[in-house]
């Protein structure tokens, strides 16, 4: 019979209680059922929830590469770059992101070399590069601005000196130049030439964007700006050729320069907000030194397989995750983990792919998936920064409908003013104003830049946001469920106390060194077995171990384990040891009785210490949310957490499968965030609306939506603070974008807004959104808000003692 809660097999007879319907595998599952009410009524379809959250249905087989692309500034650019890339043989899939100016390519290395990939994307003003921002991209932008500024000032100088005075009523006779004579023709020729340079060179990206939007079938802001500038330029050219003086080259120039200046500043700020992805991409390792039977060879990282041994010398990056099998050194893991302090790595330690070996020499055995933590971080950042949260999908739909609507509105406004008796010039200016002022650039930037800022600040605090859902789910979380071991505690067992014969720790270590259990590791760390011989090792699952130990004191049979092990062998346990073991269990610790010669001779007490900051973290989260604790340990081990006023429920004795079901049941009453560590928490992390992992192993990271790469629990409240602040920033940006258009468009339609002012207002609107998005989401006080205040540290965490007395 399966357990009613977690579907594990039940014992015979199963665990039941008169007050709870169902049969359970353990007391922990029964208590969960008692608290959550009738788990059997949960929708059975939730069992289908798996670990493949975020799996891309369009994913293609092949190698993956990230390229930086200059020249992208809207969603239409994304569509065009993707179409251009996938038209090339060997490219299986392409996904572009204009907020990060990056394209992700999946390609067949048998058909395309990695070095050929930039050529696949480059063209029509788009320049791709494998490392960070393409060389020369900023230089070209600056060059366009300088040329535009010089020739734009020439245009405006002629207007200020000669044309504007005529437009405001100064008599032609009072001017130094006769606009109707040869001098006037020379003046208009100079104005036309300078304006042509501004439009053709400085305005090239705008007109290219307009062309791309038509090719992609997705009209965009470039089309509106390009049409407005081209219309003003064409109309003015025609007027000048026919001898007229009312020309609007100034409108065309100001439109182009205002948009170009805005785009340049926006790009600089945007790259600052999203630049961590480019930095990480640039630092990815392409080659590795693999050790062979005959020496070493340099190979592509993609050619490494699990078990290969790579040599890393001082100054090199570790190419992939693995285990140190030889050598020692000091590694800088800050790029990946956010921890600035170098860490020592030696034989048996994990090596983090992407870290830099600052000193020493290591030989690293490639891990099972031959992947790098840095690569996983890059992929996670790409997924988040290129995703479209709900607010952005709304903005995208609004912007897509907005462009054709504005074009119709501009045409309608022009026609209306003509029918109302306005002159052709006045009607044209109204139409141009509507086209220019209505550009939905601010709408398109409102969400991605705020999300990018949130991702960057999270990285600075040691948190990798690996799913865009974080920015929607975290602020709405009603419940935060903590795993206990390794999350609220350090996850490392250590011996706190030793009572009895002074030989007990050494003999216990001699036996436990062959066991595979955290308590055994704690015992062997506490005492050195020394020069003893161990034979006839025997495991008693769930109770302890036994072996024959031969040393200076002769040969003896040694037991180390629980009272049940001693009862099964009919070995007596003195009352003082029974009392010490009972006290340890009541405190949530694990007692290890040690005996030889047919009786118990001592007891070791091992425990897992709570993290010093856990109280402050729980208190901070409990201010707005319900906090629960899940643990596979018994109720005594979780008592200190139950006593915290911020903890609403503690579910003890719950197996990993039961944790998953607890999360699913909690989701029926609201949005649930699960915080855990390690592989056994991965199903629960995936089942939650928001999973936060304090572990960057592959399975935990794949199951979680956010991964804390530092060993600091205070990063968890910061995830909620950052996402709440990012959401507020998104709302501010969208409110401004919609309000701006609600005010500016009617002014332009009624003819109250000149095209010159319309261009400036449009650029200012976009820049305001950009500037707002790049402000810090959390100030220093907010960041320190979860620091352990005086008196909140775990005062009842037992201090280490080692009391060894003669029995």
C-alpha positions, 0 to 999 in steps of 0.5 A, spaced: 500 500 500 503 506 498 503 512 502 497 517 502 502 523 502 508 521 498 506 514 495 512 511 498 511 503 500 508 503 507 510 498 513 506 492 515 502 495 519 502 502 516 502 508 520 495 511 521 491 515 526 484 515 528 484 523 527 487 522 520 484 519 513 489 515 510 495 510 511 502 513 511 510 510 511 512 514 517 510 519 522 512 525 519 508 524 513 502 523 518 503 529 521 503 533 515 497 530 513 494 532 519 496 539 519 494 540 511 488 536 511 486 531 506 492 530 502 488 525 498 484 530 495 489 534 492 489 534 484 493 527 482 495 531 476 500 535 480 504 529 480 506 530 473 510 536 475 517 534 474 524 537 474 524 540 467 521 547 468 523 552 463 525 546 458 525 550 451 520 546 446 524 549 440 531 546 443 535 544 438 541 539 438 548 542 437 553 546 440 551 553 443 555 559 442 553 566 445 555 572 440 555 580 442 551 584 437 552 591 436 546 595 432 540 591 436 535 596 439 528 593 438 524 587 438 524 587 430 532 587 430 531 580 434 527 577 429 531 580 423 538 577 426 534 570 428 532 570 421 538 571 418 542 566 422 537 561 421 538 562 413 545 559 414 546 552 413 549 549 420 545 553 424 540 549 428 536 555 432 537 562 434 535 567 439 536 574 439 536 579 445 536 586 444 536 588 451 543 584 452 545 585 445 546 578 445 544 572 440 544 565 442 546 560 436 545 552 436 549 550 431 552 543 428 560 544 429 561 539 423 558 544 418 560 550 421 567 552 425 566 556 431 570 562 428 565 563 422 559 564 427 560 572 427 559 572 419 553 568 420 550 574 424 554 580 421 551 585 416 546 591 414 550 594 420 549 589 425 556 587 428 557 580 431 563 578 436 565 572 440 568 576 446 564 582 450 562 588 446 564 588 438 571 592 437 569 599 435 562 599 436 562 604 441 567 608 436 562 608 430 557 610 434 561 616 437 563 618 430 556 618 427 554 623 433 560 627 432 559 628 424 552 629 426 553 634 431 558 638 426 553 638 420 547 639 424 550 645 427 552 648 420 544 647 418 542 650 425 547 656 424 544 658 417 537 657 420 538 661 426 542 667 422 537 667 416 531 662 416 528 663 423 528 671 422 524 670 416 519 665 419 518 670 425 516 676 420 523 679 419 523 683 413 527 680 407 530 687 406 533 687 413 537 680 412 544 680 409 542 675 404 537 675 399 533 668 399 530 669 392 537 670 389 544 667 388 546 667 395 539 664 397 540 658 393 547 658 395 545 658 402 539 652 401 545 648 397 549 648 404 543 647 408 541 641 403 548 638 403 549 638 411 542 635 412 544 630 407 550 628 411 546 628 417 541 623 415 545 619 410 551 617 415 548 619 422 541 617 421 543 610 417 542 606 423 535 609 423 533 608 416 536 601 416 532 599 422 526 601 418 528 597 412 529 591 417 522 592 420 519 592 413 523 586 411 521 582 418 514 584 417 514 588 424 513 595 424 517 599 429 519 606 432 525 606 427 519 606 421 516 612 425 522 616 426 525 614 419 518 616 415 518 623 419 525 625 418 525 622 410 518 626 409 521 633 412 527 632 408 523 630 401 518 635 402 524 641 404 528 638 398 522 639 393 520 646 396 528 648 395 528 646 388 521 650 386 524 656 389 520 656 396 523 658 402 519 654 407 523 648 408 524 644 414 531 641 414 532 643 421 526 638 423 529 632 419 536 634 422 533 635 430 529 628 429 535 624 427 540 627 432 535 627 438 534 619 436 541 618 435 543 621 442 538 618 446 540 611 443 547 612 444 546 614 451 541 608 452 546 603 449 551 605 454 547 605 460 543 599 458 550 595 457 552 597 464 546 594 466 546 588 462 554 588 462 555 582 467 552 577 461 558 580 456 563 579 462 561 572 463 561 570 456 568 573 455 571 569 460 568 563 458 574 558 457 575 555 449 581 551 450 583 546 455 590 542 457 588 535 457 593 530 460 595 524 456 599 518 457 604 521 453 604 528 456 599 533 455 595 536 449 591 542 448 583 541 446 577 544 445 573 544 451 567 542 447 571 535 446 572 534 454 569 528 456 567 525 463 573 523 467 578 526 463 584 530 467 586 537 465 592 541 467 591 548 470 597 552 472 597 559 475 593 564 471 589 559 468 581 559 468 579 552 470 575 550 464 570 545 467 567 543 473 571 537 476 575 534 482 582 536 484 586 529 483 593 532 484 596 538 486 594 544 490 593 551 489 589 558 491 583 559 486 579 566 485 572 564 484 569 571 485 566 571 478 562 565 479 560 565 486 561 572 488 566 570 494 571 575 493 576 571 498 581 566 494 580 559 497 585 553 497 584 547 493 587 541 494 586 533 492 579 531 493 576 538 493 571 541 488 574 545 482 569 550 479 569 551 472 570 559 470 574 560 477 582 563 476 587 559 479 592 564 482 597 560 485 599 553 484 598 547 479 592 543 479 590 536 475 582 536 475 578 530 473 572 532 469 565 532 472 560 527 470 557 532 465 563 535 462 560 542 464 562 549 467 559 552 473 560 559 469 557 556 463 551 554 467 551 561 469 551 564 462 546 560 460 541 562 466 543 569 465 541 569 458 534 565 459 532 571 464 535 577 461 532 575 454 525 572 457 519 576 456 515 576 463 508 578 463 508 585 464 513 585 458 509 581 453 503 586 455 508 592 453 510 588 446 503 587 444 501 594 445 507 596 442 506 592 436 499 595 435 501 602 436 506 603 430 500 602 425 495 605 429 500 611 430 501 611 422 494 611 421 493 617 426 498 621 423 495 620 416 488 622 419 491 628 423 494 631 416 488 630 412 483 633 418 487 639 418 487 640 410 480 639 410 479 644 416 483 649 412 490 649 414 495 649 409 499 643 406 505 645 411 501 646 417 498 639 416 504 636 414 507 638 420 502 636 425 503 629 421 510 629 422 509 631 430 504 625 431 509 620 428 515 623 432 512 623 439 508 617 439 515 612 438 513 606 443 521 606 445 520 607 452 514 602 452 519 597 449 525 598 454 520 599 461 521 591 463 527 588 460 532 594 463 529 593 470 529 586 470 537 586 467 538 591 473 535 586 478 539 580 475 546 584 475 544 586 483 543 579 484 549 577 481 553 582 485 550 579 492 552 572 490 545 570 487 544 567 480 537 568 477 536 562 473 528 563 471 524 570 469 519 567 473 523 570 479 521 577 478 513 575 478 513 569 483 517 572 489 514 578 490 507 574 490 510 569 495 505 567 501 509 561 504 517 560 504 518 553 506 525 552 508 529 545 508 532 544 515 539 541 514 544 544 510 539 550 509 538 553 516 543 549 519 551 548 516 549 541 514 556 539 517 555 534 523 561 535 528 562 531 535 560 536 541 561 532 547 565 525 549 563 522 555 566 516 558 573 512 557 578 516 554 579 510 549 572 511 546 573 516 541 579 513 538 576 506 537 569 509 535 573 512 529 577 506 528 570 503 526 566 509 523 572 510 518 569 504 514 562 507 514 559 512 509 554 517 514 555 524 516 555 522 523 561 517 521 565 523 518 564 527 524 567 521 529 573 520 524 574 528 524 574 528 532 579 523 533 584 519 530 584 512 530 591 511 529 595 505 528 590 500 529 588 494 525 580 493 523 577 486 521 570 483 520 567 490 519 559 489 519 554 494 518 547 494 521 543 499 517 539 504 521 543 502 528 550 503 527 557 499 525 561 493 528 568 491 527 574 487 530 580 492 532 587 490 534 591 495 537 596 496 543 591 494 548 590 487 544 584 485 540 577 487 541 570 487 538 567 494 538 560 497 537 559 504 535 551 506 534 545 507 537 542 503 543 538 499 539 544 496 536 547 494 543 540 491 545 540 487 539 547 484 542 545 484 549 550 489 551 548 493 557 549 500 557 550 504 564 545 509 566 549 515 565 550 513 558 543 512 557 541 519 560 547 522 556 544 519 550 537 521 552 539 528 553 542 529 546 536 526 543 532 531 546 536 537 544 536 534 537 543 531 537 545 524 535 548 520 540 553 514 538 554 509 544 561 506 543 563 499 547 567 493 547 568 487 551 561 486 551 558 493 554 558 500 553 564 504 555 562 511 552 558 516 548 559 521 543 554 526 541 554 529 534 550 535 532 549 539 526 549 547 528 544 552 526 547 558 521 548 564 526 544 568 521 538 563 521 534 567 526 534 574 523 533 571 516 526 568 518 524 574 522 525 578 516 521 573 511 516 572 517 514 580 517 510 579 510 509 571 509 508 565 512 514 561 514 515 553 515 520 548 516 521 541 513 526 536 515 527 529 515 529 529 522 525 527 528 521 533 532 526 533 537 532 536 532 527 541 529 525 544 536 529 550 536 526 552 529 519 551 532 520 555 538 522 561 533 516 566 533 517 567 526 516 560 524 508 558 523 509 550 522 515 545 522 514 538 519 519 533 522 520 526 519 518 528 512 522 524 507 524 527 500 518 525 496 514 528 502 517 534 502 515 535 494 508 533 496 508 538 502 510 544 497 504 542 492 499 542 498 501 548 500 501 551 493 493 550 494 493 556 499 497 561 495 504 562 492 510 558 495 517 559 495 522 553 497 529 554 500 533 548 500 540 545 498 543 539 495 540 534 490 535 531 495 531 538 495 531 538 487 524 535 487 521 540 492 525 546 489 522 544 482 515 543 485 515 550 488 512 556 484 519 559 486 525 555 488 531 558 491 537 553 492 543 554 497 548 550 492 550 550 485 551 543 483 547 541 477 541 538 479 539 543 484 541 549 480 537 546 474 531 545 479 531 552 482 529 559 479 535 562 483 541 559 486 545 562 492 553 561 490 555 564 497 555 560 503 550 566 506 543 565 508 542 572 508 542 572 501 535 569 501 531 575 503 535 579 498 532 575 493 525 577 495 527 585 496 530 585 489 525 582 486 520 587 489 524 593 488 524 591 480 517 590 480 516 597 482 521 599 477 517 596 472 511 599 474 514 606 474 517 605 467 510 602 464 506 608 468 511 613 465 511 610 458 503 610 458 502 617 461 507 620 456 503 617 450 496 619 453 499 626 454 503 627 448 499 624 442 493 628 443 497 635 443 501 633 437 494 631 433 491 638 435 497 641 432 500 644 439 506 640 438 512 642 434 516 636 430 522 639 433 519 639 440 516 632 439 523 629 437 526 632 444 520 629 448 520 622 445 528 622 446 527 625 453 521 620 455 526 614 453 532 616 457 528 617 463 526 610 463 533 608 461 535 612 467 530 610 472 532 603 470 539 603 472 538 606 479 540 602 484 534 597 486 537 596 494 541 602 497 546 600 503 541 600 508 536 595 504 542 590 503 544 590 510 537 589 513 537 582 514 544 582 517 544 579 524 542 585 529 544 584 536 541 579 540 538 575 534 544 570 533 542 563 535 544 564 542 542 557 544 546 553 539 551 549 543 558 551 544 563 545 542 565 541 549 569 535 549 569 532 556 572 526 557 572 522 563 574 515 566 568 511 566 
